[in-house]
Amino acid sequence: MPATVNQYMRALPRNVRACLEAVRHTIRSAVPEAEETMSYGMPSFVLGGKKLVWFGAFKSHVGFYPGAAAVAAFEKELSAYNTAKGSVRFPYGEPLPLELVDRIVRYRVRHRAD
């Protein structure tokens, strides 16, 4: 298992890495003061000692894990994607909704005690 986010990224196929780097950059831009870590075997961002979001590469999608409250808060905007409690699947080969990712991350910053 990779020890760092950079190791995790380097192990991915180029096309998958590009998708995850776009998500990573979006999160980092939304919360530049957040710390990047590995958690549950995937990249995550932490702010003030609290996890904000996780994201990871899967066979057919980017997994994005902002938590159940965030998924519920953005239910309409996420209706085009497969969601489960606390997670969203963004299929490879489709445009990533990076503006939506940005808004969800900012929501998590405002509600990180949830």
N, C-alpha and C positions, 0 to 999 in steps of 0.2 A: 504494500500500500504506500502511495506517495506521502512523503513527509511534509511537502510544501505545495502551495498552489502552483508554482512554476513547474515543479516536477509533474504534477497532475496534468497540466496543460501540454507539456512536451510529449507526454505519452499518447496523446490523442492523434487520430488522423487529421491531416491538415484542414479538411473541410469542416470537421466537427470542432476543431480548435478555433477556427475563425468565428463560428457561432458563439462559442463560450467566451471568447475574448471580447466579442461585442457586448454580451451580457455583463461581463466583468467590468468593462470600461464604463458602461452605463451606471452600474452600481457605484463604482468608484467616483464618477462625476457627481452623482447625486449626494454622496456622503463621503467627501474626501478625507474626513477625519476618522472614518471607520477603519478598523484593523482587519486585514485579510488573514484567515486561518483555515486549517483543514478541520472538519468536524464530520463525523459519520462517513468518512471516506470521500468527502467532496468539499469543494471550496465553500467558504462561508465568510460573512462579514459580521464583525462584532463592534458594538458601540457602547461605551460605558459599561463594559462587562456583560452586556446582554446581546445575544445573537439576534441579528436582524433578518438575514436571509441566507439560504443555501442555494447552490445551483450545481448541476452535474450533467455529464454526458451519458446518454443511454442509447440503446440500439437504434431507435427510430425518432428520438426526441431529445430536446434539452429539458431537463427537469428543473423547475424553479419552485422553491419552497419558502414562501413568505409567511406561512402560518395561516390557521383557519380563519381568524378575524379578517385578515387582509383579503383572502380569497372571497369571503362573504361580502366584504365591503365593495369589491369590484366585480361582483357576480355578473352584471350585465355586460361589462366590457370584456369579461373572460368567457362569455357564452360560446364563442367560436372554438374554444379549446377544451380538451379533456381536463377536468379538474377533479380533485378528491380533497378530502379535508386537509387543508393546509398546503396543497401542491397544485401545480399547473404543468401541463405538458405542451411544449412548443415544438411541433413537428419539424424535422429537417426538411429542407426544400421549400419551405414557406417563409415569407418575410417575418423576421422577428419583430414583435411589437415593442420596440425599445422605449418608445415614449410611455407606453403603459407600464413597462418594467420600472421606469424612472418614477412614475407617480405612485406605484405600489411601494417602492423602497422609501419614498418620502413619507408615505402613510405610516410605514413601519417605524420610521424615526419618531414621528409624532405619537405613536401608540405603543412604544416598545415595552411598556409595563404589562401589556396584555399577555 
